[in-house]
Amino acid sequence: MPEADPCFWPLSRLRTAFRARELSPVELTRRYLERIDAYDPALHSYITVTPELALEQARTAERRFARADGPLPLLLGVPISIKDLFDVQGVPTSLGSRVYAGSLAEQDSRPVAGLRKAGAVFLGKSNTAEFGQSATTENLLGPACVNPWAPDRTPGGSSGGAAAGVAAGLAAAALGSDGGGSIRIPAAMCGLFGLKPTLVAPREEDGFQAMTDFVCPGPIVRCVADARPLLAATHGISVPAFDLGARFRIGWCDAPDDRPVQPAVRAAIAQAAAALEDCGHTVLPVAIELGDWQEAFGPLVLADEWRFRRHLLADHRDELTDYARRSIEAAEHVSAADLEGARTRKAQIREQIASLLARYDMLLIPTAATVAFPVGERPAVIDGRAVDRLWGPFPFTAAFNVSGSPAASLPIALADGLPVGVQLVGRDHSEPGLLDACEQLEQRIAFPIDRVARSWPPPTAARPPEQSVTAAGPAGANGGDPPVAPIIVSARVGSFAVVSIARPRKRNALTLPALRELRAELERHVRDGARGVVLTGSDETFSAGMDLSEIGNGTTDTAVDEEIARTARVIRELPVAVIAAIEGPCLGAAVEIALACDVRIAGAGAFFALPAARLGVLYRPDGIAAVVAELGRQTASRLLVLGERIPAADAVAAGIVAHVVEEGAAADRARALLDGIESAPREAVRATKDLIAALTSTRATFPEWEERRRALLVSPERASALAGARGASLTAGDQPEAAGAST
C-alpha cells in the first residue's frame, strides 16, 4: 500500500511525478486533506487545518509545473505541516494554548517565509505542547496528540503533532522546532528522521519567543534525503548531494552519564554502531559525560518564560496547563546570580562537548532512554532504576541545545512494535557530513517505516462495504465520537512475522474491521513465506467489544464474538506456529485468540511463556509467582486456564509449567521460542494445533478438562509429535525458573 499511495512517497519521487505530470499537486493536496479529515479526529496531530490556503498554493504550484519555465523551487507543490509555534500569515497561531487560540498572525515567521518561497503547500498548524514546554504533546485545546504506531502512546513532544502527522501520512514533511529535544524526541518515538541544526545567534523578530538561547527550527521527515531541501529552505544551508563514500571517526555510548536506558534502546545503539562500522566508518566505544547541562538550561529557559509570559499568571492563570503555569511560577524565583551562573555553565558545556568532538567527528548515543510510553504516564523507573519525572525518559537531547551542536535522530529498530531512535551528533556546521552518515546508516539498517503506513490506509480502503460507518469514517450514526482506524502493524523480522495490535485510546481494539484485517495479515505473511508469526498487543487490546464506529450499524456482541471465534480458527489452521506475546496480567474477553496460538505469554509485572505441548495458563500477578515456586500453597489468586477459572493450587497440582520472564521481555522471548519451533517438523506443529483446537473447544469443569488433557497427551498418534514440539520449544535458555515446576 505505501508504494502505491503518494502520501507516503519521498519528496524526490513527488517532485519527479509532478514534473512528469504523473501526479498533480492539487490531487496530492486533496488526498492529504481527505486523510486529515478521516484520521486526525483519532490522532489530534493538527490544531488548525488550512484547506483553502493549501489548495490555492497547490494550484499555483500546478501552474508552475505546467509552464516549466526555468528552475523550479525545491519544495514546489509539497504539502507540509507547520508547528503551531510558528506564524503563518493570516492563520491562527495558538502556541498550543487556550490563551492564544484564534489569534491571527500578521506575517510569516522567518522559516515559514523560507518554506513559502520554496513553493511548499501549507496543510495546517501541527499540535504542540503549550509554549513548547513539554516533551509530550498535551494541552488544553483538545485531547492529547497520540502516536500512529500505537495510539495509546505518546508521540513525544513538543513537536508531537508534526511527527504524528508525517508518520500517519497526514503531511509529506513537517516543520518543527527543537529547544531541548522537541524535534528529535518525537522523531524517535514516531519512527522518523528529525534534525536540529547548528544553533546560530538568535535573531530578534516579532512573534513567539521561548528558549531563545537554545531553540532551532528543523525538519521532521520520513527519510534522511527529505531533510535536505527543507534545511536549504529554512536555513539557507546548501547541502551537497549524498556522498556514499564519506567516512568518519564516530564515538558511541549506549548510556551517557551512566543514565538508565531500556535494554532494547541499548541494543539499538549497538546495532547502529555495528552498521556504521560495516559502512566503513571507524566506530569506537567511549564513555560520554554530558555534564550538568540542566544548570545552564533550566535558569535560562525560565528567564524567557518570566520575560515573555509572566503577565499570564495574573490574567489567564486558569487557562494554562499545569506544566506551563508551574514553569512561569518557578521563573519568578530565578535570580540574577542564577542567570550569571547558567551562562557560565553554558560556556563550560559548550567547551566540554567541543573537546569531545575534537576527538571524534560524530557521537552516537540514544535519542531517548525509552520507547514511546502511554499517554500521561511518564516512566518513574527505567531498567530497574528510579528516574525523575521531567527528564528521566529524555536525558540525552538538551545537552546539545546547550552546546549548539547539530544533532539528528534516526529510527533503527522496533521494540515490541514501537520505534527506537538513535542520535548522531556532529561538530558545529557539519550538517552535510551528518546527513551523509545518517543516510548511509538508513540504507544499511532499512528500518521498516512502511509498517505504520499500513495502519492508516487510504480512507476509502478503510471502509468495508458492509458497514456504513467504520474505523476510518465520519462520526458514528448515533452522533458518537469520530471513530478511529484499526491499528494493525505488521513487519518481517528474518524468517518470521510480527503482527501488532494497538488499542486506540479509550476504544476497543478487536472490532469487526480489526479482526478482519488481522486475519488477512496473518494469511498474507504465510503466503509470503513466513515460517512463524508473533502476535503482540497489550491485554487491554485483547478486550473484545464494539468500537463506537460499530454502534448503530447492526453490530452486536454476538457478531463480535463470532469474528473472534473465526479469527481463532484461522490461527489454528495456519500451517506455521503462531505465538502470542500479550503484555498484561490477563486477556479479558478475547481469550479465544491467544488460546489458538502455539505459545501464550502474559506480561506486565509477571510473564508466562508456555509451549503448547505442555499447555499453559494466563494469570494475574497477585502472588502467583510464589504459588508456582511453593507448589501447592493455597492462595486467593486465580488462574485463567483455557478459558476456565480454577484455584491456583489445583493448576499447579495439575502440572502446568510456569516460566516467568523479565518485564518487557515478552516479545523477545516469544521470538526466541519461535526460533526453536521453526526447527520442529511441520507435523509436530500441526499436531500441537490439533491439541489446542480440541482443548479450546472444551468448556467443562476442571476435573473434566484435566481428564481430556491427559488423554490427549498420552494418545499414540500424539506422542512423537509432542516430543518433537517439546524439544524445539523449550531451549536451554527457556527452562522453567520456578523450582520443581514440571509437567
N, C-alpha and C positions, 0 to 999 in steps of 0.2 A: 504493500500500500504506500509507504513513504516514497518509493521510487516513482510511483505514478502520480503522487499528489504534489503539485508545485509548492504548496505551503511549507514543505519540508526540504525544498531544494537549497543547495548552497547558492550564495549570491552570484558567483561566477556563472553558474548554469542559468540562473534567471536572466542575467544580462545577455547571455548568448541567445536565449529563447526570445527575449524582447527584440534584439537586433534582427533575428531571422524571421520575425513576425509570426513565430510559432505560439507565442503567448502574449497576451495583451496586458499591460499594466493595470488597465481598468478591470479586466476579468480577474486578475490575481487579487486586486484590492477587494473586489466584491466577495471573492472566496474567503479572504481573511475576515471580512465583516460578518459573513454568514457564520463562520466558526466562532467568532466572538459572541455573537448573538446566541448561538447554541450552547457553548461551553463555559463562557465566563460567569454565568449565574452559579456554577459549581466551583470555579477556580478563584474568582474575585481578583483577577490579575490586573484589571483596569479600574481606575477611578472615574475617568471620563473617556468616552469613545467619541471620535470626531468623524463620522461618515461623510458629511458634506465636504469638509476640508480634504479628506483623503481622496475622495473621488475627483474633486477638482484638480488636485495635484496629479493624480493618475492620468486624467485626460490630457493635461499639459505634457506629461511625460510621453504619452502615446503619440501625440502630435510631433514631438521632437524626434522620436524614433522613426516616424513615418518620413520626416524630412531628411533625416540622417545627414545634415549639413555640418560637417566638421566634427571635431572631437566632442564626445558627449560626457556629461558629468558621471563620476564614478558610481553614484548610487541612484541614477535616474530610474524612477519607477519602482524602487524597492520599498515595500511597506514596512515601517518600523514603529516601535513604541517609544515614548519619551517619559522618563521617570518624572513623577509629579512634584519634584523639587525644582525642575527647570521650567522656565516660561516659554510658552508658545503664543505668539501674538494673537489676541482675540479669543483665547481658550482659557477656561478657569485653571488656576494653579492653587490647589488645596493644601499643598505641603503635607498631605496625609492628616490634616487637622480639620475638625469641625469649625474652628475659629475662622479659617480662610476659605471654606467651601464656597464656591461660586465666585471667587474673586478673579476678575478677568485680567489677563496680562496685557500690558500695553506694547511690549516689544519682545522679540525673541531673546532668550539667553544666548551667550556667546557660542556655546557648542551647538545649540539648536540652529542658530543662524548658519553655521558651517554645514550642517546636515541639509538645511533648506537649499543652500547654494549648490550642494552636491546632487540635488534632484530627488531626495528621499520623499516618500509619501508618509504623512503622519497619521497613523491609525488612531492614536489617542494617548492619554496620560496614564502611565502604569502605576500600580498601587505601591505604597511605600509606608514605612513606619513614620509616625508623626515626627516631623522635622528631621527625619533620618536618624533618630536617636535610639534605634534598637537593631539588633542583629536578626530579628524575626520581623514579620510584616503583619502586624496587628494594630489597628487604630479604631477610632470611634465612628468612622464613616460607614461602616458595614461589617460583615463577617470577615474573619481573618482570611488572608490570601493563603492558599494551600498548594501543596506540591503535586504536579501532574503524575509523578511516579507512584505516589501513594497519598491520596487526598485526605488522610488523617494526619499527615506530616507537614511540618513547616517547609516552605521553600527557602528559608533563610531570609536575610534582610541586610540592609534596609531596601535594597533593590529587588525584593522578592517578587513583586508583580512583573518586573521586567523579565526575570528568569522564568517564572511560571508561564508567562505568555509565549516566550520563544520555544520552550520545551514542548508545549502543547500545540504548537503550530498556530498561535494567535498573532504572531508577528514574525517576519523574516529575521529580524535582529532588534536589538534594543539599546537605547542609551541609558546607562546607569551612572551612579556616582559612588565613589569609594573614599570615605573618610577614616575608616577603621577596619575595612574588610567588606564593605557593603556591595561591592561587585563580586569579589572572589568567593565569599561565603555562599551566596545564592547560586552562583555558577557551579560550585562544587556540589551543592545539595540537589541541584536540578540536572546534573549531567551535562553541563555546558562549558564553553570556554569563556573566561572573563579576564580582562586585563585592566590593571591600574597602571597608567603610565607614570613616568618620572614626574615627581612634584616640581612644579616651577613656581616662581614667585607669584603669589595671588594678585589678580588684577581687580581693582575696585570697580564694581559695576552695580547698577541697580538690581533689585531682585533679592532672592533668598540668600541669606548668609548663615553659615554654620561650619564649624570645624575648619575655619579658614586657614589654619596652619597646616592642615593635613589632607584636605579633600581634593580629588581629581575626578573629572568626568571620564567615562570609558565605556567600551563596548561589552555587551553580553551576546554571544552568538553560538551557533551550533557547531562550527568548526573553526580552526585557527585562521585559515585563509580569509574567512569572512571579517575578521577583525581588522585586516589591513586597510580596506577602503574607509571604514568608519574612523580609524585612527587618523588617516590622512584628512578626512573631512572635519573632524572635531578639534584636532591639534595642529594641523598643518605639517605633520611629520611625513616626510617622504620615505615610505617603507619599500625597499627593493623587493623584487620577486624572491620567492622561496629559494634558498640556497641549500640543496640537499647535501652538499659536501662540507658544510660548516662543521667545525669540530671545536669542542670546548672542554675546559677543566671544570668539573662540577663536584662540589662537596655536598654530601647527602646525610640527613639525620632524620630518623623516624620519630623522635620525641625531643625537640629542642627544650632546653631548660629542664629536662627530665620531667616534663609535664605528662600526666596520664593521657593515653591515647587508646582508642578502641583497637583491639588486635587486628581487625580487618583493615583499618586505616594504616596501621604499621606495615601490614603485609603489602598493601598497595604501594607504599613508598619503596619498599624493597623491590617490588615488581618493576616500578618505574626506573629505579636505579639500574637494574639488570638490563632493561630495554634500552636505556640511554647508552650503556656500555656496548651493547650489541650494535648500536648505531655508529660506534667508533669514537665516542667521547671518553675522556679519562674521568672516571667516576670514583670518588674516594669517600669513605665514611669519615665523618668529622663530628665532634661534639660542638653543638651550636648553642651559644648563650645569647639570648636576645636582650637581656638586661632588664632593668626596671623601667621599661618604656611607659608604664602606667603613670609614673611620677611626672613625666612630661606630658603625656596625652590627656590625663584627667583634668588638671587645672586649666589647660589652655582651651579644651573643649567647653568646659563650664564657663569660662570667661566669655566666650561667644554667646552662650545661652543667656547670660546675665545682660550682656551688652545689647542683644537684639530682641530679647523676649521677656525681660523682667516685668514689663507692663501687663503681661497676660495674667500674672498672679492676681492682680487687683481687678482686672476687667473680665477675665474669662476662665477663672480657676476651674469651674465645674465643667467646662467644655474640653479640658485637657485629659489625655490619658494619664494614668498613674505614673508611668515612667517619664513622660515629658514634664509633668508637674514636679516630680521629685528632682529631676535634673536642674530645673530653674531654681528650686528651693535650695538645693545644695550649692548652687553657684553663688548665692549670696554670701557664703562663708569663705570664699576663695580670696585670700589677702594678696596684697602687692608682693609680699615676700614669697608667697606660694608661686606666683607667676614668674618672679625672677628665678626661683629655683627650678621651675619647669622649663624655662628657656635654656638654662644652663644644662639641665639633664638632656634636653632635646639635642643640643650640640654634642654632648658626650655620646649619645646613642648613635647619632649620625657618624661620628668618628669611629665608634666601635664596629658598626656594620660595614663601613667603608674599608676598615682594616681587614675584616674577614674577606670581603670581596676583592681585596688586593691579592689574596692568595688563590682565589677561585673566580672563574668567570661568572659562575652562577651557583646558587644554592637550591637544593631540592629538599623540601620539607612538606609536612601535611598542610593543607589549607585549613581544615577544621579537625578537631580531635574526635569527632563522631560523624556518623551519617545523619541524615535528617531525622529528627525526633518528633514525637507527637506534638501537635499544635498546643501551645500553652504549657508544655511540660518539659522545661529545660532540665537536663540531667543533673542530679546532685552528686552522682557517683559515676566515674568513668574508669573502667578496668580495675574496679575494686578500690578506687581511691576517691575520697571526697573532693569535690571541686566547688568553687564559688559559682553562684547562680549567674552572675553577669558575664564573666569572661571564661568560665570553665570549658564550654564547648568550642570557644573561639580564641585561643591564646596565641595564634601564630600569624595574624594578619596585621594588626595595628602597629606593630613594631616597624613595619616597612612604610607605613604612612608617616611615622615619626622620622625615619631615616630618609624618606623621599624616594626610595629605590623603586624602579619598575618591578611589578610582580604580577604573575599570571596564575590562574587556576585552570587545570586541565583534568577532565574526567579520565580515570584509569581503569576502574573495576566496579563491580557491583558487590554489595554485601547484603544478603537477604533481600535482594531485589532493589536495593537503593544505591544510588551512585556514590562513589568515593572519588574525591578530587585531590590532586597533589598540586603543590605550589612551586613554581620556579621563579627565583628572584635574581635580578641582574644588577649590574652597575648602572649608575645614572646614564640615561640617554642611550641605553643598549637595546632598545626595543627591537630593532631589526634582528639581531642575533637571538634575542629571547624568543621571538616569534619563530625563527628557524628551528631552534631546539624543540620548541613545543610542537611544531608541525612534524618534525621527524618522529617525536615520541608518539604523536597522534597516529601516524601511519603505522608505526611498529605495533602499537597496542590494539588498534582497531576497536575502540570502545563501542559497544552496541547502542548507539544513540537512537537508532530507529525503533528500538523496543517500545519506548514511551509513545512514539507516534501511533503505534497500533492500538493504543488505548484511546486515542482521540481521532477516529476515522472521519472522513467527510460526513457532515451532518446527515445527508440523505442516506448514507450507508448505515447509519446508526439507528435507523427507524425500521424495525421489522414490519413487513406489510400487514401482518395480522393484528397489529396494535396501532391505534391512532395516537397514543402518547407513550413515549419510551424514554429511555435514559438520556437521549440527546435532544429531545423535542422541546416544545414550549411548556408553559405551566400546566400542571395537572388539570384534568377535566373538572375536578371539583374545586379549582382555584387554589390548590396547594402550592408549596414552594416549587420553583423551577426544578425539574428532575435533573439527574446527573448521569454521566456515562458509566457503563460497567467498566471497571478498571482491571483489565486482564493484561498483564505484561509478560511476554514470552521471550525466551532467549535460549541460545545454544551454548553450552559450555563443554567443549570437547565432543564426546560422542553421546552426551545426554542433554536433555532439555530441562529448563527451569520455567515453570508456569506459575506466576504470582498473581494472587487475587488481593486487591486492596479495597478496603471498605470506605466509600465516600463518607465524609463526616456526617454523623447523625443520620445515616441512611443504611438500609440493609444492602448487603453486597450480593447475596445469592438470589437475585431477581431472575425472572424468566430470560431476559436478554443476556444476562451474565452467564447463566447456566448453559445456554445455547452456545455462546462464544467459547466457554470453557471446553465443551465437548469438541467443538471444531478445532480449537488449538491443539488439544491432545491428539486428535486423529491426524492433524496436519504434521505434527512432529514425527509420528510413527511413519507416515508416508514418506517423510523426508529422511528417514533412516536413523532416527534416534534409537539408541539401544535401551534407554530408560528415561523416566521422567521424574523430576522432583516437583511436587505440588506444594506451594507455600502460601502462607497467609496467617493473620492473627486469629485467635479463637473467636473474636467478635465478628471477623469476616465470615466465619462459617456458621454464624447465626442466620437461619433462613427466615424469610418473611417477604412481605411486599414492600417494594420501594414506593414512594409517593407517586412515581410515574405510572404505577400499575393500578392505583386506586381509581375506580370509576370506569375501568376498561374491561370489566368482566373477569378479571383475575381473582382467583380465590386461593385460600390457603391450601386447598386440595390440589389445585393446579401447580402451585409451587412445590408441594410435596412430591407430586408425580414427576416434575422435572428433576428433582433431586434424585429420586429413585432411578430415573432414566440415565442420569449422569453417572451414578454409581455403577449401573450395568455396563456402560461404555468403558469405564475404567477397568472393571473386571475382565472385560472381553478383549482389551488391548493385548497384543502378543508380546508386550515388554513389561518389565517391572515398573511400577509406579509407587513412589514413596511420598508420604505426606509429612511435611515438616511444619507443624502447627505451633505458632508462638502463642502460648496462653495456657491457662490451667485446665480448660475443658473445651468441648466442641459445640455445646449448645444443640440446637435442633437439627443441624445438618450432619450429624454423626455418620449417616449412611455413606457420605462421600469419603471421609477419611477411612472408614472401615472397609471400603472397597480397595484400598491401597495395600501394597505389599508390606509396608512398614509404617507404623504410626509414631510420630514424635510429638510430644506435648511440651510446652515450654513456659516461660515467664516465671522464674523462681525455682522451678524444678522441671526436668525434662525426662521423658521416657523415650527410649529408642528400642523398638521391639520387632525383631524379624517375624514375619507372618508364620514361618514354620513353627515358631513357639507361641504364636498368638500374641495378644498384648492387651494393655489397658491404657486408658487416658484418665488422668486423675487431677484432683485439686491438690495443691501443695501443702495443705494444712496438716502436717505431721506424718505424711505418708512415707517420707524417706526413712524415718525412724521405724515405721511399721515393717518396711521391707528388710531393714537391717536386723531387726529383732525377731523376724519370722513368727508371726502369730500373735503378737501382743494386741489385745483388744483396744480399739480406739473408736472415736466418733467419726473419724474420716471415712469417706465413702469412695468407692471406685466406680468409674463408668466402664463396664466391661461389655463390649459388643452390644451396646445399647441398653444393658440392664444394670441397675444399681445394686451392688451387693456389699456386705461388710468387708472391710479391708482384710481382716484376718482370714476370712473364707477365701479371698482371692489369693492370698499368699499361700495358704494351705493347698490350694489347687495347683500350685507350682508355676504360677505366672512369673516370668522373669522381668524384673525392673532394671533398666540401665539408665542411671542418672548422668546427664552430661551438663557441661557448664552452661550457664545462662548466656543466651545469644549465639550458641553454637549449634542450634538445631539444624539449620540448613546445611552447614558444613558437614555435620555428622551424617545427614541424610545422603549427601553426595558421596561420602566415604563408603557408606553401606551399599549405595548403588554401584559403586565401582566393583564391589565384591559380587553383587548379584549379576552384573554383566557377564561374569565368567561362568555363571551357572548354566547348565543345559537348558534349552528352551522348554523341554518337557518338565523340568523342575519348577520353572516359573509358572507354567500352565497348571501344574498340579497344585501349587500354592494358591493360585487364583481360584481353583475349584474348591479348595478347602475354605477359603474366605467366603465364597459365594454360599456354600452350604451353611456356614456358621452365621453369617449375617442375615440369612433368611429365617433363622430360628429366633423366636421370641418366646422364651419359656422361663421357668423357674431356674434358679442356679443349679440345683442337682440335675435337672433335665439337660441343661446346657452343657454341664460338665460331662455327663454321660455321652452325649453326642460328640463332644470334642474328643474324648478319649477313644471312642470308636473310630473316628476318622483318622486319628493319629496312628493307630495300630493296624489300619487296613493294609492288606498285602500290596494293593496297587499303589499305595501312598508311600510305603517305607523307603524305597530307594530315592524317590524324588525329595522326600523330606531330608534325607541325609545330605543330598547334594545342596539343597537350599540352605540348610544349617551351615554347612562348611563354607558356602560362598558368602553368607550374610554376616556371620559372626567372625570377623577377623580378629587377629590377636589384640588389636587395639580397641576392640568393641566388646570385650568380655564384661559381664555384669560386675559392677563395682560393689554391690551390696553383698556382704559376706553371707555365703550359704544359699543365696538365691539360685534356684535351678529349676529345670523342667523335668 
